[in-house]
Structure formats: structure tokens, C-alpha cells
Amino acid sequence: MHQDLEKLINLAKESGQLTEKQKEIILRKAEKIDEDVDEVEMVLESLSQKIRDNAIPKSKSHTRKCPSCGAIIPSGTLKCPECGFLLEDESEAAREARLFLEQLQMQLNRWDEVEEDDENDDPLDIEKKKASIIQGATIPNTIEGYLQMLTFAYSNYLSSGRDGDGRPLVKNAWLGKAKHAYSQLLLRAKEDESLNPIIDNYAFVLKEKPAKSYTLYIVLGIIIPLALLFYYIIKYV
């Protein structure tokens, strides 16, 4: 087969679809260069069948591969969580979820500014307020919403301090949101197999344990020796 025809057919193959317009262009090209049109039509029919057999309907596809690093990511995500590559294409449900998360982040940022500007505010009170905002956030009840909440919440969980820093409230609130989103996707995956790559990739989320605060242990470690010392002084001195 002529190399120009092969290029056109390969382009259709790579795009994952063979439209009537593409067929028309390929057949017109075949006729122009005196290729056997019937033979080319057979090739196109075979290609079209393969595409139909392998394709996942667009409305059902909730994952895709990052064109930069190959990581499997939610279809509504605009930035690859692995390499930071900026993606295009956004459904209405994905846009609604993105705007919701942007508003949530703005609320939390305002409390960060309060903590920085007002030295009189108790940092623990601010942590409690931020944790309360996260716990009360209700993501749009869509697959796209839960997909975005899962990646958003888990990334924030990883970046919001560490075990033993004395203030694990926000960290644990993010983990709770990530687990909730994952559980919702797990339920939906029973009817939508296209979610399975995400379910497999984030299975470890449910195994994550809440961060612990060692503040109480530190306080007890100070109070108990002082109490024993006070008791010894009263009794023996």
C-alpha cells in the first residue's frame, strides 16, 4: 500500500476513531493514486471494527494516561499529579468539582493568613476551624467530583505536617475526605469498570492510619515527674 495512504490510516488509528470524513479522505486519496479502492475499504472496515472493539465509551471513561509521563489519572484532572503536565478538556461535572475545590482551598487560605497576621489567635483553635471546614465540605455527588476530591485530599494529607507535630487535626481531616471519596468510587466501580485503574492505584488510601499527636504524652511526661517530686517533698522533707 502507498505510504501516503498508510500515514492517513495510521493517523486514524492513533486518534482512536475513524470518522466518515476520514474514510472519505482516505478513499479519495486511494482513487487519486490508483490504489485498489475495494481493498482499501476492507482495510478501513477492519480498522473500524478494531476501534469499536477496543474503545471505552467517552461518557464511561473516567481515566486517561498523561501524555508526558504515562501516569494513569482521572479524566477530570487538569494537571498530572505525577509530573505536573497541564492537560486540556474538561466536562461540566469536572469543572463543577474543580470550582468547588478551588473555593474550599480559598477558605483554608484565609485562615492561614489569619494565623500569620494575628499572633493572639491560638494556633490550635485555627487548626480546629480548618479541620471543621474540611470535614464539612460536600463535594458534588458525581464520579468526577469524587475523583478530584480523592487526589486533592490525599495530596493535601501528605503535605499537611507529619505525625507527632502536635496538630494532626487538619492532616486527619484530609485523610478522612480521601477515604470517603475512595469508598464512593469503590461503590461505583461495581457498575463502571473504567474506574478500576484508579481503584487499584489508590487502594493504599484505606490502609492509611490517622496521624497521632504526642502533645499529651509530652505533657504527661512533664507533669508526672513533677507530681512525684512534689509528693516526695511533702512526705519526706
Order of alpha helices (4+ residues) and beta strands (2+ residues): alpha-alpha-alpha-beta-beta-alpha-alpha-alpha-alpha-alpha-alpha
